[in-house]
Amino acid sequence: MKKGFFKKLWYSITNIEKYGEMAAEGMPRAISYLLKLTLIIAIVFGLGTVYRSDKGIKNTIKTVTDQIENFNYKDGNLDTENQEEIIIDNTQFGKIIINTKTKENEKINSYINSLNNQAGIIMLNDKMIIKSSLTSPVEYKYQDLLKSLKITEFDKQSFIDTINSNKMIVFYISLFLALLLYSFITYLLSILWNVVILSIFGVMATWFAKIKMRYAAIFNMSVYAISLSVLLNIAYMILNIFVDFEIKYFQVMYTAISYIYVISSILIIKSDFIKKQAELTKILSEQEKVKEELAKKEQEKKEEEEKERIRKKDKGEEDLILYVVDASETLDEDDQ
């Protein structure tokens, strides 16, 4: 009987005895389950990132706008009243450098080099340069960034009003969809890799357990075995949306749980196999006993029939002798 996604998810966590039954449904259904599980974690990641981005953008913009006397944007160019560069450290997005007056490549390169291995944003007259701690700097034209919001000009106050308005919804929807696609592919590859490694471990476990299983069945069980690990990762992700903290060796725990599930499911299948084999042996033994009893009764019946036949034969001969004697006594001597 086909099981729904949530029933499989529940069985994967609470009922290891069902692993063999779910694995028997085939690899396409296991892959379908894996895709749905990956979609859930991708949605949580996307929503969490959008929430943190919204919070971080608003906090950072407040910090930046408080440092700038006034500014205006028109025809793709940003201009501030501050004549000197503005440097703000330790924001949500790292180090922020603002200088809309310079176009000197040497000065711009010095700003980029000052970021070193940290994240940061450099805001210039017609573009901004964004760098993460792991990637190279990337340039974005203001005109391209604001095109989706249909903004062509603003000043300080209208910019703040726009950030706090519903116009940002379009931006966040675009951000969510981009994150959803990116995270779905990334998590799918990561989870699939873990499942493959887990299934190889499962194959070795069957060798030690001395039980023969097809690789496809072990792969399917590995898909279901990773369910709790993925859910814990989702819970960890949700907590990190609201509170910044780190669980040491979380990745080790994440992996260990799925391995425990695989080993347990293989041992349960072996135990069930031994139990069914013992039951089958018992049934065959009982059948042999029944056959022996039937054969014995058949033999006894044949012996009884043979005895009855001999008895009837002896009785027939005796009756014939008595009949002849009786007949001879009634005849005359001449007739005899």
N, C-alpha and C positions, 0 to 999 in steps of 0.2 A: 504494500500500500504506500502510495506517494505521501511524503511528509512535507509540510510547509517549512519555510525558512525558520520561523521562530520556534517551532517544535524541535527542529534539528539543533538549533542553538541551545535550547534547554537540555536536550538529551546529551549534547556534546559536553556540557558542563556537569550535569548531575547524574547521568546514567551511562556509564562507560560500557555496560552490558549491551547497549544498542549499537555500538560502533560497528560490529560485524554486520548487523542488519542494514545499517545505513551505507556501509561500504559496498554491500552487495547491490545497491541501487545503480551503481556504475559511476565512471569518472565524469561524464558530462554533468550529472547532478551535483557532484562534489565541486566541480569547477564553478557551476552556477552559484552554489552556496558561498564559495570563496569570493566571487565577484561582489555579491551582495554585502558580505562582511567588510570587504575593502571599501565599498561605497559608503558604508556607515562611518568608518574612521576618517574617510576623506571629507565627508560632510562636517563632522565634528571639528576637524582641523581647519577647514575653510571658515566656518562660523567663528571659531575661537580666534583665528588670526584676524578676521575682520573686526571682531569686538576689540581686540587688543590694539589694532591699528587705529580704530576710531578714537579710543581712549588716548593712545600715544600721540596721534596727530593733534588732537585738541589741546593736550597739555603742552606739547612742543610749540605749537603755534602761539599759544598764550605767552610762553616764555620768550619766544622770538619777537612777537609784536610789542611786548613790554620793553624790549631793548631798542626797538627802532622808533625814531621820532614820528616819522610818517613815510608812506611809500605809495606809489601808484603804478599801475600796469596798463599798458596800451600798445596795441599792434605788435604783441610778442615781446615787448621790452619791459623790464622791471627797473624802477628807479627809486632810490631811497634818499631821504634828506641828509642822512648821515654821511659825512665826508670820509670818515675813517672806517676801516674794516671792523666788523663785529665778530667776535669769537665767543661761542657759548659751548662750554664743556658739559659732559655727563647728561645729555638729554636722552629721551627714549630711543632716538635714532643715532646716538653717538655724538661726535663733535660736529658743531654747525659753524660754518664760516660764511659770512655775508659781506660781499663787496661788489656793488653794482657799478662802480666807477671804473674799475680796471678792465682792460682787454689784453693786457700784456701776457703772453704765453709763459714767460719766465715766472711771473708772479703767480699765475694759476698753477703751474707745475709745483711751485714751492708749497702752495696750499695742499695739493694732492700728496706730496711727499711728507707733509706734516702729519697726515693721518696715520702713516706707517701701517701697522697691522690692525688698527681699530676701524670701526664703522664711522661714517660721517657723511655730511651733506655740504656741498659748496654751492652757494647761490650767487650767480653772476647776473649780468645785465639781460642776456637773452636765453640763458640756459641754466640748468642746475646739474651738478655732478654728484652722483650717489655711489657710495662705496660701502660694501659690507666687509666684515672682518675676514671673509673667506674668498671674496671675488675681487676682480679688478674694477676700477672706476668706470661707470657708465654715464654717458651724457644724455640728457633729456631736454628738448626744447620746450619752453613754457607753452608755446602755441599748440604743440602736439598734445601736451598733457591736459590742457584746459579745453580742447576741442570737444571732448565728450560731454563736458558740462555746459557747453555753449556760452563760455565766458570770454569776452573780447577785451574788457577793460574793468578796472576796479581801483579803489583806493583802500586805505587801511580799514576804515569802518565797514565799507561794503564787503571787503574780503572776510572780515570776522563774521559779518551777518551771513554770508554765503556758506561759510564753514559750519555754522550752526543751523542752517536751513535744510529743507528736504531735498535740495538739489544734490546733496552729497549721496543720496540714496542710489542714484544712477552709478556713481563712482564705486560705491561699495558693492553693488550687484556685479559690476564688471570685475572687480577685484575678487569677489567670491567665486565667480565662474572660472576665472583664470586659476585661482588656487585649487578649486575642486578638480579641474582637469590635471593640473600638475601633481597634486597630492595623490590622486587616484592612481596615476601611472607609477609614481614613486613607491607608494605603499604596496601596490599590487606586485611589483617586481621584488620588493623586499620580502613580503610575506610568502610569495611563491618560492623564492630562494630558500627561506627558512623551512618551508614544507618539503622541498626536495632534499635538503640536508637531513631533516627529520625522518623522511621516508627511508633514506639510506641507512640511518641508524636503526630504523625499524626492521630492515632486512637483516642486519647483523643480529638484532635481538631475536629474530625467528631462528637463526642458525643456532644460537645458544639455547633457545627454548626447544630446539629440535622439532619444529613444526613447519610444514610446507605451506606457504602462502604466495599467491601471485603478487607481483610488484604493484599492479593497479590497485589491488585491495589495500595494500599497505599505504600507498599514496593517498587513497581516499580517507583512510583512518587518520593520517597525518594532518589532512585538511581540517577534520573535525577536532583533532587534538589541540590545534593551535587557537581554538576559539576563545578559551578563557584568557590566554595571554593577550590576545588582541583587545578583549574587553577591558582588561586591566590597564592596557596601554591607553585606551580611550578615557578611562577614569582618571588616569594620571595626567592626561592632556587637559581634561576639563578642570582639574584642580589647579593646574599651572596657568589657566586662563585668569583665574582670580587671585591666586597666591603664587609668588615666585619661590619655589623650593625645589630641591633635587634629592631624589632617593638614590643613595649610593648602591651600585651593583644592581640597579633595576633591570638592566638588559640581561644580566645573568639569571635573575629570578624569572624574567619573562620567558627565557629559553628553557630553563629547567622544568617549569610547569608542564610545558607541552611534551617534553621527553618522558615525564612521569606518566602522563596520560597514554602515550603510545605503548610504553612498557606494560602498563596495567591492562590495556585492551588486549594486547597479545597474550598475556598470561591468562586472562579471563577466557579468551577463545581456546587456548590450549586446555584449560581446566574443563570447559564445556565439551571439548572434543574427547577428552579422557573419560568424562562422565557418560557421554553418549556411547562411547566405545564399550564401557563397562556394562551399560544397560543393554546394548546390542548383544554382548557376549552372554549376559544373563538370559536374554530372550531366546537366543540360539540354544543355550543349555537346557532351558525349560522345554523348548520344542523337541530337542533330542530325547528328553525324558518322556515326553508325551508319545513320541514315535515308538520308543522302546516299550512303553506300557501298552500301546495299541498293538504292536507286534506280538507282545507276550499274550495279550488277550486273544488275538487272532490265532496264535499257536495253540492256546488252551482250548479255543473253540473247535479248532480242527481236530485236536486230540479227543475232545469230548464227542465230536461227531463220529470219529473213527471208532471209539469205544461203543457208541450207540449202534453204529452199523454192525460191528462184530457181535454185539449183544443180540441185535435183531436177527442176525444170521444164525447164531447159535440157537436162539429161541425157535426160529423157523425150522431148523433141522430136527430139533427135539419134538416139535409139534408134528412134523411129518412122520417121525418114528412112532409116536403115540397113535397117530391116525392109522398107520399100517398095522400095528398090533391090534388095535381095536377092531379093525376090519377083518383081520384074520381070525379072530375069536368068534365072529358071527357066521363064518362060512362052515359048510359041512366038510367032512374029511374028503369026500369025493371031489368037491369044488376046489378044495385046496390043492 
